[in-house]
Amino acid sequence: MTAVPPAMERPHFIGIGGAGMSGIAKILAQRGARVAGSDSRESESVLALRERGATVHLGHDASHLAEDASCVVVSSAIRADNPELAAATGRGIPVVHRSDALAAVMADHRALAVAGTHGKTTTTSMLAVSLRALGLAPSYAIGGDLDVPGSNADHDTGEIFVAEADESDRSFHKYAPEVAIILNVELDHHANYASLEEIYDSFETFVGRVREGGTLVVSADNPGARELTRRVRAAGGPRVRTYGEAADADVRVLRVTPIGLTSEVTVSLDGRELTFAVSVPGSHYAHNAVAALTAGTALGIPSAGLAEALGAYTGVNRRLQPKGEAGGVRVIDSYAHHPTEMTADLEAIRGGAADGRVLVLFQPHLYSRTQELGTEMGDALALADASVVLDIYPAREDPIPGVTSTVITDAARAAGADVHLAPSKDAAPELIAGMAKPGDLVLTMGAGDVTELGPRILEHLSD
């Protein structure tokens, strides 16, 4: 068993049920650490951690922090007035950011870190599943569950560690990967970045952390990624391997063939053509698979075997995840919350998954993102036949005066969309179910709790 860093032997996680926090907690528990923590509510992630032996308290209170805790782990979402954080500071217990904890658990591995404005979870998942299928026993930490609750992370015996590298709060600056993937570079996370130039600076810092002799795998198609590649090469950075449809890509995507809810991709790699299956629809996901293939070969994994193993990936929770069918209507859940992701998922559904109409129940995520990108979100919703928009899911943010979901609905109507503002979250499932007809597909879309509404939509469709 890999040793637990001394500071992490008795960690206390504030917000332990979160996607990133629960994964690190699980890995430490598997390695033999005595893990404890707290979260605001019960969840499947919390239950999965308890099954691993972790002590999880509900609610936040200073009494939850054990006397002998070796450190307290926090994410950027934890506010300074959290009573457990205040207690740790008062007692002199080291406070460790989530990114530092992740860096510590993968420090003695061949690390592969996946970054980009979107597509990180899917690509990291593809790598974790395919490397496992090849018998390489990777450890991994991703931002979503592969198949069952608690499968967002795992400690195994292999030398490879695959991790999702989050740029939103610059936490990916803490990692030192052997191979880094950058899927795309776009302006997002407006509370932390004032301009695209700041985004470039942040990604350049991440690239500068690649280990000596390592490789940067980067998109040849995304304009921001191409500009980053230009800067990295001008600065004499690590070896670069590009992928995509561009004529100058090192691993060139020749064609993507949609086959229902799957696709087939053909690439030119090292002078020969290679065709393999991708078990999720759309060009966006096919390109994620090619990024995974390029990164794996950079680690020395034979391309033919890896390409075949990528076919073992069948999706991750909330990434175009089928939720069921009732009354001849299919319901699928999408995590898309940035306009580029929304467009990609809607185009994927249009390309191979929908014979009837596509209806969207969309929940905007964050006031700051809606303020900056609300018009583009409305434009994306115009790709649906009809949509219903919920109130903004605030997550960690306070409201911004004048920023509401009407920013999106007004833009969508201006683009010619049939769009409705939901009177409430509770009323939305019945509203969109009433709009659906046999043969239609309903997409619940957003990074908040809209995912909970899929089963309720199916109930109304069954009535």
URDASUL-V239600 format. One record per pair of residues at least 24 apart in sequence whose C-alpha atoms are under 7 Angstrom apart, sorted by the first residue. I is the first residue (numbers start at 1). J is the second residue. D is the distance in whole Angstrom. If there is no record, write none. Layout:
i=I j=J d=D
i=I j=J d=D
This chain:
i=1 j=31 d=6
i=2 j=31 d=6
i=3 j=31 d=7
i=4 j=28 d=7
i=4 j=31 d=6
i=4 j=33 d=7
i=7 j=70 d=6
i=7 j=71 d=6
i=8 j=70 d=6
i=8 j=71 d=7
i=9 j=33 d=5
i=9 j=34 d=6
i=9 j=70 d=6
i=10 j=34 d=5
i=10 j=35 d=6
i=10 j=69 d=5
i=10 j=70 d=5
i=10 j=71 d=7
i=11 j=35 d=5
i=11 j=36 d=6
i=11 j=69 d=6
i=11 j=70 d=6
i=11 j=71 d=5
i=11 j=72 d=6
i=11 j=73 d=7
i=12 j=36 d=5
i=12 j=37 d=5
i=12 j=65 d=7
i=12 j=69 d=6
i=12 j=71 d=6
i=12 j=72 d=5
i=12 j=73 d=6
i=13 j=37 d=4
i=13 j=38 d=6
i=13 j=72 d=6
i=13 j=73 d=5
i=13 j=74 d=6
i=14 j=38 d=5
i=14 j=39 d=7
i=14 j=73 d=6
i=14 j=74 d=6
i=15 j=39 d=5
i=17 j=45 d=5
i=17 j=46 d=5
i=19 j=143 d=5
i=19 j=144 d=6
i=20 j=143 d=6
i=21 j=98 d=7
i=23 j=141 d=6
i=23 j=152 d=6
i=23 j=153 d=5
i=24 j=102 d=6
i=26 j=153 d=7
i=27 j=153 d=7
i=27 j=154 d=6
i=27 j=155 d=5
i=29 j=54 d=7
i=30 j=155 d=6
i=44 j=149 d=6
i=45 j=149 d=6
i=45 j=150 d=5
i=48 j=149 d=7
i=48 j=150 d=5
i=60 j=84 d=7
i=62 j=87 d=6
i=71 j=95 d=6
i=71 j=96 d=7
i=72 j=96 d=6
i=73 j=97 d=6
i=73 j=98 d=6
i=74 j=98 d=6
i=77 j=396 d=6
i=99 j=171 d=5
i=99 j=172 d=7
i=99 j=174 d=6
i=100 j=174 d=6
i=103 j=174 d=6
i=103 j=175 d=5
i=106 j=161 d=6
i=109 j=159 d=5
i=109 j=160 d=6
i=109 j=161 d=6
i=110 j=159 d=6
i=110 j=160 d=5
i=110 j=161 d=6
i=110 j=178 d=6
i=111 j=160 d=6
i=111 j=161 d=5
i=111 j=162 d=6
i=111 j=177 d=5
i=111 j=178 d=5
i=111 j=179 d=7
i=112 j=161 d=6
i=112 j=162 d=5
i=112 j=163 d=6
i=112 j=177 d=5
i=112 j=178 d=6
i=112 j=179 d=5
i=112 j=180 d=6
i=113 j=162 d=6
i=113 j=163 d=5
i=113 j=164 d=6
i=113 j=165 d=6
i=113 j=177 d=6
i=113 j=179 d=7
i=113 j=180 d=5
i=113 j=181 d=6
i=114 j=163 d=6
i=114 j=164 d=5
i=114 j=165 d=5
i=114 j=180 d=6
i=114 j=181 d=5
i=114 j=182 d=6
i=115 j=164 d=6
i=115 j=165 d=5
i=115 j=166 d=6
i=115 j=167 d=7
i=115 j=181 d=6
i=115 j=182 d=5
i=115 j=183 d=6
i=116 j=182 d=5
i=116 j=183 d=5
i=116 j=184 d=5
i=116 j=185 d=6
i=117 j=184 d=6
i=117 j=185 d=6
i=117 j=186 d=6
i=118 j=341 d=7
i=119 j=183 d=7
i=119 j=288 d=7
i=120 j=164 d=6
i=121 j=164 d=6
i=122 j=316 d=7
i=123 j=288 d=5
i=123 j=289 d=6
i=123 j=292 d=6
i=124 j=162 d=7
i=124 j=163 d=7
i=124 j=164 d=6
i=126 j=289 d=7
i=126 j=292 d=7
i=126 j=310 d=6
i=126 j=313 d=6
i=127 j=292 d=6
i=128 j=162 d=7
i=129 j=312 d=7
i=129 j=313 d=6
i=130 j=306 d=7
i=130 j=309 d=5
i=130 j=310 d=5
i=130 j=312 d=6
i=130 j=313 d=7
i=133 j=309 d=6
i=134 j=309 d=7
i=144 j=316 d=7
i=144 j=317 d=6
i=145 j=316 d=6
i=145 j=317 d=6
i=146 j=315 d=7
i=146 j=316 d=5
i=146 j=317 d=6
i=147 j=316 d=7
i=147 j=317 d=7
i=170 j=202 d=7
i=172 j=206 d=6
i=173 j=205 d=6
i=173 j=206 d=5
i=175 j=209 d=7
i=176 j=209 d=5
i=176 j=210 d=5
i=176 j=211 d=6
i=177 j=210 d=5
i=177 j=211 d=6
i=178 j=210 d=6
i=178 j=211 d=5
i=178 j=214 d=5
i=178 j=215 d=7
i=179 j=210 d=7
i=179 j=214 d=6
i=179 j=215 d=5
i=179 j=216 d=6
i=179 j=295 d=7
i=180 j=210 d=7
i=180 j=215 d=6
i=180 j=216 d=5
i=180 j=217 d=6
i=181 j=216 d=6
i=181 j=217 d=5
i=181 j=218 d=6
i=181 j=295 d=7
i=182 j=217 d=6
i=182 j=218 d=5
i=182 j=219 d=7
i=183 j=218 d=6
i=183 j=219 d=6
i=184 j=219 d=6
i=184 j=222 d=6
i=184 j=224 d=6
i=184 j=225 d=5
i=185 j=224 d=5
i=185 j=225 d=5
i=186 j=224 d=6
i=189 j=369 d=7
i=190 j=368 d=6
i=190 j=369 d=6
i=191 j=368 d=6
i=200 j=228 d=7
i=208 j=237 d=7
i=214 j=238 d=6
i=214 j=239 d=7
i=215 j=239 d=5
i=215 j=240 d=6
i=215 j=298 d=7
i=216 j=240 d=5
i=216 j=241 d=6
i=217 j=241 d=5
i=217 j=242 d=6
i=217 j=294 d=7
i=217 j=295 d=6
i=218 j=242 d=5
i=218 j=243 d=6
i=219 j=243 d=5
i=219 j=244 d=6
i=220 j=244 d=5
i=220 j=246 d=6
i=220 j=249 d=6
i=221 j=245 d=6
i=221 j=246 d=6
i=243 j=291 d=7
i=244 j=287 d=7
i=251 j=294 d=7
i=256 j=283 d=6
i=258 j=282 d=7
i=258 j=351 d=7
i=258 j=352 d=6
i=259 j=352 d=6
i=260 j=352 d=4
i=260 j=353 d=5
i=261 j=352 d=6
i=261 j=353 d=5
i=276 j=307 d=6
i=276 j=308 d=6
i=277 j=311 d=5
i=278 j=310 d=7
i=278 j=311 d=5
i=279 j=311 d=6
i=279 j=313 d=6
i=279 j=314 d=5
i=280 j=314 d=7
i=280 j=315 d=7
i=281 j=348 d=6
i=281 j=352 d=7
i=282 j=348 d=4
i=282 j=351 d=7
i=283 j=348 d=7
i=284 j=344 d=6
i=323 j=454 d=7
i=325 j=458 d=7
i=326 j=458 d=6
i=326 j=461 d=6
i=326 j=462 d=5
i=327 j=438 d=6
i=327 j=461 d=6
i=327 j=462 d=6
i=328 j=438 d=4
i=328 j=439 d=6
i=329 j=437 d=7
i=329 j=438 d=5
i=329 j=439 d=6
i=329 j=440 d=5
i=329 j=441 d=6
i=330 j=440 d=7
i=330 j=441 d=5
i=330 j=442 d=6
i=331 j=441 d=6
i=331 j=442 d=5
i=331 j=443 d=6
i=331 j=454 d=7
i=332 j=442 d=6
i=332 j=443 d=5
i=332 j=444 d=6
i=333 j=443 d=6
i=333 j=444 d=5
i=333 j=445 d=6
i=333 j=451 d=6
i=334 j=443 d=7
i=334 j=444 d=6
i=334 j=445 d=5
i=334 j=446 d=6
i=335 j=445 d=6
i=335 j=446 d=5
i=335 j=447 d=5
i=336 j=445 d=6
i=336 j=446 d=5
i=336 j=447 d=7
i=337 j=364 d=7
i=337 j=365 d=6
i=337 j=446 d=5
i=337 j=447 d=6
i=339 j=376 d=6
i=339 j=377 d=5
i=339 j=380 d=6
i=342 j=380 d=6
i=343 j=380 d=5
i=346 j=383 d=7
i=354 j=441 d=6
i=355 j=439 d=7
i=356 j=439 d=5
i=356 j=440 d=5
i=356 j=441 d=7
i=357 j=385 d=6
i=357 j=440 d=5
i=357 j=441 d=6
i=358 j=384 d=5
i=358 j=385 d=5
i=358 j=440 d=6
i=358 j=441 d=5
i=358 j=442 d=6
i=359 j=384 d=6
i=359 j=385 d=6
i=359 j=386 d=5
i=359 j=387 d=5
i=359 j=441 d=6
i=359 j=442 d=5
i=359 j=443 d=6
i=360 j=384 d=7
i=360 j=386 d=7
i=360 j=387 d=4
i=360 j=388 d=6
i=360 j=442 d=6
i=360 j=443 d=5
i=360 j=444 d=6
i=360 j=445 d=7
i=361 j=387 d=6
i=361 j=388 d=5
i=361 j=389 d=6
i=361 j=443 d=6
i=361 j=444 d=5
i=361 j=445 d=6
i=362 j=388 d=6
i=362 j=389 d=5
i=362 j=390 d=6
i=362 j=444 d=6
i=362 j=445 d=5
i=362 j=446 d=6
i=363 j=389 d=6
i=363 j=390 d=5
i=363 j=391 d=6
i=363 j=392 d=6
i=363 j=393 d=7
i=363 j=445 d=6
i=363 j=446 d=5
i=363 j=448 d=7
i=363 j=450 d=6
i=364 j=391 d=7
i=364 j=392 d=5
i=364 j=393 d=6
i=364 j=446 d=6
i=365 j=392 d=6
i=365 j=393 d=5
i=365 j=394 d=6
i=365 j=446 d=7
i=365 j=447 d=6
i=365 j=448 d=6
i=366 j=392 d=6
i=366 j=393 d=6
i=366 j=394 d=5
i=366 j=395 d=6
i=366 j=397 d=7
i=367 j=392 d=7
i=367 j=394 d=6
i=367 j=397 d=7
i=367 j=399 d=6
i=367 j=400 d=6
i=367 j=403 d=6
i=371 j=403 d=6
i=374 j=407 d=6
i=374 j=408 d=5
i=375 j=407 d=7
i=375 j=408 d=6
i=375 j=411 d=5
i=377 j=408 d=6
i=378 j=408 d=5
i=378 j=409 d=6
i=378 j=411 d=5
i=378 j=412 d=4
i=379 j=411 d=7
i=379 j=412 d=5
i=379 j=415 d=6
i=381 j=412 d=6
i=381 j=417 d=7
i=382 j=412 d=6
i=382 j=415 d=6
i=382 j=416 d=7
i=382 j=417 d=5
i=385 j=418 d=7
i=386 j=417 d=7
i=386 j=418 d=5
i=386 j=419 d=6
i=387 j=418 d=6
i=387 j=419 d=5
i=387 j=420 d=6
i=388 j=419 d=6
i=388 j=420 d=5
i=388 j=421 d=6
i=388 j=422 d=6
i=388 j=432 d=7
i=389 j=420 d=6
i=389 j=421 d=5
i=389 j=422 d=6
i=390 j=421 d=6
i=390 j=422 d=5
i=390 j=424 d=7
i=390 j=425 d=6
i=393 j=448 d=6
i=429 j=453 d=6
i=429 j=456 d=6
i=429 j=457 d=5
i=430 j=457 d=6
i=430 j=460 d=6
i=433 j=457 d=6
i=433 j=460 d=6
i=433 j=461 d=6
